[in-house]
Amino acid sequence: MIRINEHYDKLQASYLFSDIARRVKAYQDAHPDQKVIRLGIGDVTEPLPAACIEALHKAVDEMATSSTFRGYGPEQGYDFLRQTIAINDFQQRGAPVEADEIFVSDGAKCDTANIQELFSTDIRVAIPDPVYPVYVDTNVMAGRTGVAVNSRYQGLVYLPSNEENGFVPDLPTEPVDLVYLCFPNNPTGATATREQLTRWVNYALENKTLILYDAAYEAFIRDSSLPHSIYEIPGARDCAIEFRSFSKTAGFTGTRCAFTVVPKSLNGYNSQGNPVPLHPMWNRRHTTKFNGVSYPIQRAAEAVYSTEGQAQTKALIDFYLENAAIIRQTLTELGYAVTGGINAPYVWVKTGQADSWKFFDTLLDRAQVVTTPGSGFGHCGQGYIRISAFNSRGQVEEAMTRIKKVI
């Protein structure tokens, strides 16, 4: 008989955003005349930059001619994109990353989920709270946890992110082997300073801990004092893997392109305590289970780094940051404590109510505005909601007008 992976039985309820979609659908079915504004899921709404569209069209035309047609490409990504990423995203910022340390993929979500396959199931994993659910759920699926008790899984080390620490978690007080960090943070919108990241890197080096660093929102950083990459911190190449995405940077949520950096100097350890390079392990996993991002999409991603692409992408991100500023100002004027919305596209709002889902339902029922309940991101998210700046200006302004009327 075929046996199932019973670790799936431990997963709590449904995936957060599926649960939100279910509730919104139920509301719309019951109120078909009401127009709902979605500021929940972090999906972009504005068109791709013109430079990307032009490169995409050109690449598609190449596929129509025998002399320029391309079939399977390198699973790790075409050299033209990997070189461009290495120079523009890292080397120009003083971060020592080489092109062959970059693995192009179809999403940071996929990579942050799949990377855990490289590690033993009995390692000790530290998770910030609140946190992007994928980090937790994939480790549950892999069997690294016990069952959930009071919304927390046994076996995980939770690192509270709250008002007291500025939503940047403190170092673990017990030994951990793997830790997830995300800055600018999803869901809180908080950012980490160079000094804070240096403390994390030093901790990881001292304890042989691996940091999985999600930098999917780094392009929203406007404060020049903040690091965009963990590799700007000395020593990070020996203790960190970094994940990036074109989804929010250039609106590639529907075209799918991202990348992961695994330095060649980065080691894990076998059962005898001997160092084992992680770069060839990830290369083997990547080439075995992934056939690469399509050539036209990689050409479109390359265009992000052109002079025109950089200007257009900056304008796109500035647009969403202006949306975030409108949301932040409105909620602040209404008397709520807010975080984020300055160097990040998310505004984290302290609701003043104990139940995040209750506040979510209030805004949906009375204002027809969809947000994300903070409790869906973890125990420390209870009493908060996340509001996304990804929508049109008119929709954001209308949503804020509605919220003012009902609060």
C-alpha positions in Angstrom: 0.0 0.0 0.0 1.1 3.5 -0.7 2.0 5.4 2.5 1.5 9.2 2.8 3.8 11.7 4.4 2.0 12.0 7.7 3.8 15.2 8.6 1.3 17.0 6.4 -1.3 16.1 9.1 0.4 18.5 11.5 -0.2 21.6 9.3 -2.6 24.0 10.9 -5.7 24.8 8.9 -5.2 25.9 5.3 -2.5 28.0 3.8 -3.0 31.6 5.1 -3.7 33.2 1.7 -6.0 30.4 0.6 -8.0 31.0 3.8 -8.3 34.7 3.0 -9.4 33.9 -0.5 -12.1 31.6 0.8 -13.4 34.2 3.2 -13.5 36.9 0.5 -15.3 34.6 -1.9 -17.9 33.8 0.7 -18.4 37.5 1.3 -18.7 38.3 -2.4 -21.1 35.5 -3.0 -23.3 36.8 -0.2 -22.9 40.5 -1.3 -22.6 40.5 -5.1 -23.3 44.2 -5.3 -20.4 45.2 -3.1 -17.1 46.1 -4.7 -14.2 44.7 -2.7 -10.7 46.3 -2.7 -7.9 43.9 -2.1 -4.9 45.1 0.0 -4.1 41.7 1.4 -2.0 39.5 -0.8 1.3 41.0 -2.0 0.5 40.8 -5.7 1.5 43.7 -8.0 -1.0 45.6 -10.1 1.0 47.8 -12.4 2.3 46.8 -15.9 5.9 45.5 -16.4 8.5 48.2 -17.2 8.6 49.1 -20.8 12.2 48.0 -21.1 11.3 44.5 -19.9 8.4 44.3 -22.4 10.7 45.4 -25.3 13.3 42.8 -24.3 10.5 40.1 -23.9 9.1 40.8 -27.4 12.6 40.7 -28.9 13.4 37.4 -27.3 10.1 35.9 -28.3 10.9 36.9 -31.9 14.2 35.1 -31.6 12.3 32.0 -30.8 10.6 32.2 -34.2 13.8 31.9 -36.2 15.9 28.8 -36.6 19.2 30.7 -36.3 18.2 32.3 -32.9 15.9 29.6 -31.5 16.8 28.2 -28.1 15.7 25.0 -26.5 16.8 23.9 -23.0 18.9 26.5 -21.4 21.3 26.1 -18.4 19.3 25.2 -15.3 21.3 27.6 -13.3 20.4 30.5 -15.6 22.0 32.1 -18.7 25.4 33.7 -18.2 24.1 37.0 -19.5 21.7 37.3 -16.6 23.9 35.9 -13.9 26.7 38.2 -14.8 24.4 41.2 -14.8 23.0 40.3 -11.4 26.4 39.8 -9.9 27.7 43.1 -11.0 24.7 45.3 -10.4 23.1 43.8 -7.3 26.2 42.8 -5.4 29.7 43.8 -6.7 28.7 47.5 -7.1 27.6 47.5 -3.5 30.9 45.9 -2.3 29.3 42.5 -1.8 31.7 39.8 -3.2 29.3 37.6 -5.2 30.4 35.8 -8.4 28.1 35.0 -11.3 28.5 31.2 -10.9 27.2 31.5 -7.3 23.8 32.7 -8.6 21.0 30.3 -9.4 18.1 31.7 -11.4 14.7 30.3 -10.6 11.0 30.9 -11.0 10.4 32.3 -7.5 11.9 33.1 -4.1 9.0 31.3 -2.5 10.0 28.1 -4.3 13.7 28.5 -3.3 13.1 29.3 0.3 10.8 26.2 0.5 13.1 23.9 -1.4 16.5 24.8 0.2 15.6 22.9 3.3 16.0 19.7 1.4 19.8 20.1 1.7 19.7 19.7 5.5 19.2 16.9 8.0 15.7 16.5 9.5 17.0 16.7 13.0 18.5 20.1 12.9 17.3 22.9 15.2 15.5 25.6 13.2 14.9 29.2 14.4 11.9 31.1 13.0 11.0 34.7 13.6 7.5 35.4 14.8 5.6 36.8 13.0 7.0 35.2 9.8 6.2 34.3 6.2 4.3 31.0 6.5 6.3 29.2 3.9 9.4 29.0 6.2 7.4 27.2 8.8 5.2 25.0 6.8 7.9 23.5 4.6 9.9 22.4 7.8 6.7 20.9 9.2 6.2 19.0 5.9 9.8 17.8 6.1 9.3 16.4 9.6 11.5 18.8 11.6 8.7 19.7 14.1 6.2 18.1 16.5 2.6 19.1 16.5 1.3 22.6 17.0 0.4 23.6 20.5 -1.2 27.1 21.0 -0.3 27.9 17.3 3.4 27.1 17.7 5.1 23.9 16.5 7.0 21.8 19.0 10.7 21.6 18.0 11.0 25.0 16.4 12.7 27.9 18.2 10.6 31.0 17.9 12.2 34.4 17.9 9.7 37.1 18.9 9.6 40.2 16.7 7.6 42.9 18.5 7.4 46.6 19.4 10.1 46.2 22.1 12.8 45.1 19.6 11.6 47.1 16.7 10.3 43.9 15.0 13.9 42.8 14.5 14.3 39.5 16.4 17.0 39.1 19.1 19.7 36.5 18.9 18.6 33.0 20.0 19.3 32.1 23.7 19.7 28.5 22.8 21.7 26.7 20.1 20.2 26.6 16.7 21.5 25.3 13.4 19.4 27.2 10.9 17.7 30.6 11.1 15.4 32.4 8.7 15.7 36.2 8.4 13.8 38.5 6.0 14.5 42.2 5.5 12.8 44.4 4.6 10.4 42.2 6.5 7.3 40.4 5.4 4.9 41.0 7.1 6.0 43.8 9.4 7.9 46.0 6.9 10.7 46.4 9.4 14.3 46.8 8.3 17.6 45.7 9.8 20.6 48.1 10.2 24.1 47.2 9.3 24.9 46.8 13.0 22.0 44.4 13.6 22.9 42.2 10.6 26.6 42.2 11.8 25.5 40.8 15.1 23.6 38.0 13.3 26.5 37.2 11.1 28.9 37.1 14.0 26.5 34.8 15.9 26.2 32.5 12.9 30.0 32.3 12.4 30.6 31.6 16.1 27.9 28.9 16.3 28.2 27.3 12.8 24.7 28.4 12.2 23.3 28.9 8.6 21.3 32.0 7.9 18.6 31.8 5.2 18.3 35.5 4.2 15.2 36.5 2.2 15.9 39.9 0.5 12.9 39.8 -1.8 12.0 43.4 -1.0 15.4 45.0 -0.9 14.6 47.2 -3.9 12.2 49.2 -1.7 15.0 50.4 0.6 15.4 54.1 0.2 17.5 54.7 3.3 21.1 54.7 2.1 22.5 53.6 5.5 20.6 50.2 5.3 22.3 47.2 3.6 20.5 45.7 0.6 22.3 42.3 0.9 23.6 40.3 3.8 26.8 39.9 1.8 27.6 43.6 2.5 28.5 42.3 6.0 32.0 40.9 6.3 31.9 37.1 6.9 28.4 36.6 5.5 29.7 34.5 2.6 30.6 31.8 5.1 27.3 31.6 6.9 24.4 32.8 4.7 22.3 32.0 1.6 20.4 34.9 0.1 17.1 34.9 -1.9 16.0 37.6 -4.3 13.0 38.1 -6.6 12.0 40.2 -9.6 8.3 39.8 -8.6 8.1 42.9 -6.4 11.1 44.7 -7.9 9.8 44.8 -11.4 6.4 43.3 -11.3 7.3 39.7 -12.4 4.6 38.0 -10.2 3.0 36.7 -13.4 6.1 36.0 -15.4 8.2 34.4 -12.7 11.9 35.0 -12.2 14.1 35.1 -9.1 17.5 33.9 -8.0 19.3 32.4 -5.0 23.0 33.0 -4.1 24.9 30.1 -2.6 28.6 31.1 -2.0 31.2 28.6 -2.9 32.9 29.1 0.5 29.7 28.2 2.4 29.8 24.8 4.2 27.4 22.6 6.0 28.6 19.6 8.1 28.2 15.9 7.9 27.5 13.5 10.8 31.2 13.3 11.5 31.5 17.1 11.8 33.4 17.5 8.6 32.6 20.5 6.4 30.7 19.9 3.2 30.3 22.7 0.5 26.7 23.6 0.0 27.2 25.1 -3.5 27.6 21.8 -5.3 24.7 20.3 -3.3 22.3 23.1 -4.3 23.6 22.8 -7.9 22.8 19.1 -7.9 19.3 19.7 -6.4 18.6 22.6 -8.8 19.7 20.7 -11.9 17.9 17.5 -10.9 14.5 19.0 -10.1 14.4 22.2 -12.2 14.7 22.8 -15.9 15.3 26.5 -15.8 13.5 29.8 -16.4 12.5 30.4 -20.1 14.9 32.4 -22.3 12.5 35.3 -23.0 11.8 35.8 -19.3 15.5 35.9 -18.5 16.0 38.5 -21.2 13.2 40.5 -19.7 14.9 40.2 -16.3 18.2 41.3 -17.7 16.5 44.5 -19.0 15.7 45.5 -15.4 19.4 46.5 -15.2 19.5 48.6 -18.3 19.5 52.4 -17.9 15.9 52.6 -19.0 15.0 49.6 -16.9 16.5 51.0 -13.8 14.7 54.3 -14.1 11.4 52.6 -14.9 11.7 50.1 -12.1 12.6 52.9 -9.6 9.5 54.8 -10.7 7.4 51.6 -10.2 8.7 51.0 -6.7 8.3 54.7 -5.9 4.6 54.4 -6.9 4.0 51.6 -4.5 5.9 53.4 -1.7 3.7 56.4 -2.3 0.7 54.1 -1.8 2.3 52.8 1.4 2.8 56.4 2.6 -0.9 57.1 2.1 -1.9 54.0 4.0 0.6 54.7 6.8 -0.6 58.3 7.1 -4.3 57.4 7.2 -3.9 54.7 9.9 -1.6 57.0 12.0 -4.2 59.8 11.8 -6.8 57.3 13.0 -4.7 56.7 16.1 -3.1 53.3 15.2 0.5 52.4 15.9 2.1 51.4 12.5 5.4 49.9 11.3 6.7 49.6 7.8 5.6 51.5 4.7 8.8 53.5 4.4 11.5 51.1 3.1 8.9 48.3 2.4 5.6 47.9 0.7 3.8 46.6 3.8 2.2 48.5 6.6 1.9 46.6 9.9 -0.9 47.9 12.0 -1.6 47.3 15.7 -5.4 47.0 15.8 -6.1 47.4 19.4 -8.2 44.2 19.3 -7.0 40.8 20.6 -8.3 38.9 17.5 -6.7 39.7 14.2 -9.3 37.8 12.2 -12.1 39.8 13.9 -10.5 43.0 12.7 -10.0 41.5 9.3 -13.7 40.6 9.2 -14.7 44.1 10.3 -12.9 45.8 7.5 -14.2 43.2 5.0 -17.8 43.4 6.2 -18.1 47.2 6.8 -15.5 48.7 4.4 -15.2 45.9 1.8 -11.4 46.2 2.2 -9.3 43.0 2.3 -6.2 43.0 4.5 -4.1 40.2 6.0 -4.7 39.1 9.7 -1.4 39.2 11.6 -2.2 36.0 13.5 -1.8 34.2 10.2 1.9 35.0 10.4 2.4 33.6 13.9 1.6 34.0 17.6 3.2 37.4 17.8 1.1 38.7 14.9 -2.1 38.4 16.9 -3.6 41.9 17.3 -2.1 43.2 14.1 -3.1 43.3 10.4 -0.8 43.7 7.4 -1.9 46.1 4.6 -0.3 45.8 1.2 0.5 48.8 -0.9 0.2 46.8 -4.1 -2.8 48.3 -5.9 -3.7 51.3 -8.0 -3.6 54.8 -6.5 -7.4 55.1 -6.9 -8.1 51.8 -5.2 -5.7 52.7 -2.3 -7.3 56.1 -1.8 -10.8 54.7 -2.0 -9.9 52.0 0.6 -8.5 54.5 3.0 -11.7 56.7 2.6 -13.8 53.6 3.4 -11.7 52.7 6.5 -12.0 56.3 7.8 -15.8 56.1 7.5 -16.1 52.9 9.5 -13.5 53.5 12.2 
